[in-house]
């Protein structure tokens, strides 16, 4: 999708292989911006077409106020408009979400990824009003984010259909990968509203059905391979899509051994991109069969992992 940002006139292209970046930490738990810079370079070299900074994979709710600002400002400067930088700005409350979205705009983000309010379980009408308020007052183009297992609520397709009429709401990241939801969201696609998969395991199915791309976790580790999958699926090449999906499937499966971002951070550590430890209450992936499988499958796709 190419669309003019209704607030700035800057033309965004939110499509293809988009990485939900993890946030690297040093061994003492502080931000590791040097490793983050190398992660961004790896993404750019691998063909990633946009990045999400400080989303759920980026442990946004564990970042201090100044850390969020340093991380996002660093990404914006480092990427330097080569690809869009999307900021995670969703909070449980509407006013806090608007405030975070305004901060992201001031720091130079191109769009906001706004997760459904978590824990509070709003009604569909509450969700509608929440997202409209953020689009009206936040100052950035909004990408809705639906991930019911983490938030405790589900943005129904009927609500999405109402929200897409707002000029500041440009798409949805849908993490439900069941066939019914994929079809329902595919029917809502139009020139000014994109459907992005948020589930690596079913991303190929969503893109073959018409999704404009995928906001991916596994792309942190293998950006070039995930870009190849996106290119194949978006072009409708089913034979190549099956091949690329089969190539990535073992690693995607290995990343399901623990809650995100625990496994992907273990993978990044194997690539020399920060510590494997997330912040509490999440804990590092322990040594054992799951970690061994992750390292083995990653090494097959990213040879640097075998030398770490």
N, C-alpha and C positions, 0 to 999 in steps of 0.2 A: 504494500500500500504506500503510495506517495500522497501526502496530504499536507497542506499548509497549516502550520500551527496557528490556531485562531487567536493566540495572544501575541505572537511575535512575527508571524509571516514566514518563519523559517520552515523549509520543507522537510518533513520527516519521512523516512522510509522505514517503517516498522514491519519487517518481514524477514523470512529466512531463518538462519541459525543464530539464535540469540542466547547468550549465556547468562544464567543466574549466578553471578560470581560469588564464590566463597570469600571470606575475609581472612587473609593470612595473619597469624599471630606469631610473635617471637616466642622463644622458650620461656620467657618470663611473663607471658600473657599479654604483652603490649602489642599495639598495631605494628605489623611488619610491612611498612610501605615499600621497602626495597623489593621484598618478595611479591608484593602486589603489583609493582611496576613490571616485574618479569612475567607475572601471570597475564597482565594486560598485553604485553608484547607477544606472548605466546598466542593469545586469542586473535590479535590482529594478523599475525603471520599465518594462523590457521584458517583464516577466512571468516571468522565470526562477524556477523552483520549488525549486531547491537549488543550492548551489555546492560545487565541490571546490577546496580550497586546497592548494597544494604537492603536486600530483600530478605526473605526467611532463610535462604541458603547462606546469606552473608551475615547471619546472626544479628540482624538489625536491632532486636530488642535487648541485646546484651551490650550494645555500644553506648558509651557515654556521649553526652551532647557534643563535646568537642571532638570526639573520635569520629562520630558521624560526619561532621563538617570537614574534618581533615581527609577522611577517606573519599568522600564525594568530590571535594575540590581537587584532590590528587588525580582522581580518575578523569575528571573533566579536562584538566590541564594536560594530562598524559595522552589522552585519546585525541585531543585537539581537533574535534569535529570530523574525524575520519569516519566514525560511525556514531549512531545515537547513543547517548548515555541516559539510561532510564533509572530513576531513583525510586527505591522502595520508600513509600511515605505513609502506609496504612497504620492506623492506630485503632484502639477499641472505641474511642470517642470521636465524634465528628469534628469538634473544635480543635482537638489535638492533631487530627489528620490534616486539617486545613493549615494549621500552623507549620507542621512538618513539610507539607507540600510547598508552602511559601519559602521556607528555608532552602529547600532543594532548588527552587527556581533561582533564588538569589545566588546560589553556589554554581549555577550554570547548567543544571540538568535540562535535558531536552523534553522529557516526559516523566510522568509519575505512574508507578505501578501501585495500585491501591487495593490491598487485600480487604475482603469483607471483614467488618468488625468482629473480632474474636472474643469468645467466652460469653459475651452479653446476649447472643442469640436474637438479633432483631427480626422483626417480621419483614415480609417482602416490601410493605409500604415504608418501613423504617430504612431498609436498604436503599430503596428508590430515593428517598429524601436525603439520605447520607451522601450518596454518590453525586446527586445533583448539587448539593451544597459544596462539595469539594471541587467539582467542575466549575461552579460559579465563582468561588472565592479563592481557590488554591493557586491560580495563576499558571498552571501547567496543563497540557493535554493529559487526560486520564486514561489509563488502561485498567479496567476492572480486573480483579483477581479472585477467582473462585476456587477454594480448596477446602471443602467441607470437613474432611477428617481433622484438620488443624484448627478451624475456626468455630465449628459447631453450628454453622448455618450454611445454606445452599442458595446461591443467587439463581432463581428459577429463570429458564429461558424467556418466559413471559415478561419478567422484570427487565431482563437484558434488552428485549425488544423495545421497551419504553425508553430505557436509558440511552440507547444508541442515537436517538433523535437530537440529543444535546450536542452542539458543535464541538464542545470540549471533551467529549467522551469518544475516544477513537478506536477502542477495541476491548477485547477481553482475553485474559489468560485463563483457560479452563483446564483445571487439573483432573476433573473427572474423565476417565478414559473409556467409559462404557459406550457401547455402540449407540444406544438411544440418545445419550447426551451429545455425542459427536454429531449425529445427524441433526439434532435440534439446533445446535450452534451453527452448523454449516448452512442451515436455511436462513440464518440471520445475517450472513455476509453480504456486504455491499461495498461500493467503491470507497466510502468514507468510514467504514467500520470493519476492522479485521478480527478474525478468530485466530488465536494463537493457542496451540496445545501447551499444557503445562505438565504433561506426563510423558516421560521418556519412553516408557514401555509401549504406549499406544500412539506415539507421535506420528509414526508412518501412516497409520490408519486415518488420523485426523487430517494430515496433509493431503493424502490421496482423496479425501472427501472434500477438500477445498480450503482447509486452514492455510493461512498465509505463512506460517512458520511455527517454531517451537521455542519456548523459553525453557532451556535445558539445564539440568544439573550435570549430567555426564560430559557435556561439552567443556566443562572446566578442565577435564583430564585429556580429552581427545578432540580438540576443536576441528581439526581437519577432517577427521572421520565423520563427525556429526554434520559438518557442512556438506559432505558428500551425500549423506542420507537425505538432508533437506533438499538439496538440488534435485536428487532423483525423484523424491516423492512429489515435490512441487511441480515438476515437469510432467507428472503422470506416467513416468516410466516404471511400470510395476515390476518388471524383471530386475532392473537395477535396484529398485527400492527393497525388494526381497533380499537381494544379495547384501546390501549395506546394512539392513536390519539384522540379518543373521550374523554379520561381522561384529556388530555392537552388542548383541543380545547377552552374551556372557558377562560383559562388564556391567551392563544395566542391571542384570540379575544380581551380580556381586554387590552392587551398591544398595540393594534392598536388605542387607543383613542387619541394619540398625537404622534408627531414625536419621534423616537428613538434618544437618550436614556431617554427621559423624564419619560415615564411610568416605565421602568425597574428600574430607580433610586428611584422612589417612592416605588416600591416593595422591593428594597434592604433596604431602610430606615425602612420599616415595619419588616424586618428581623434583624434590628440592625446593618446593614452593611453600615454605612456612612450616610451622609446627603442626603435628597431627592433632593436637589437643584443641577442642572447642572450649567455650566458656561454660562454667557451671550454670545450671544443673546438668548440662550435657557433659559426657566424659569420653575420653579417647577410646577408640576401638582397641580392645585387648588383643594380645597375641593369641593365636589359635587358628582353627580351620578357616574362619570367615576372613581374617586378615590375610592369611596365606592365599586363599582363593582370589581375593581382590588384587593382591600384588601380582599373582600369576597372570590373571586375565588382563591387567593393565600393561604388564610387560610385553604381552603379545601385540598390543596396539601402540604402545608408547615406549620404545626401547630404553629411554632414559630411566624408566622406573626400575629396570633390572639392575642398574648400576648404583642405585641409591642405597 
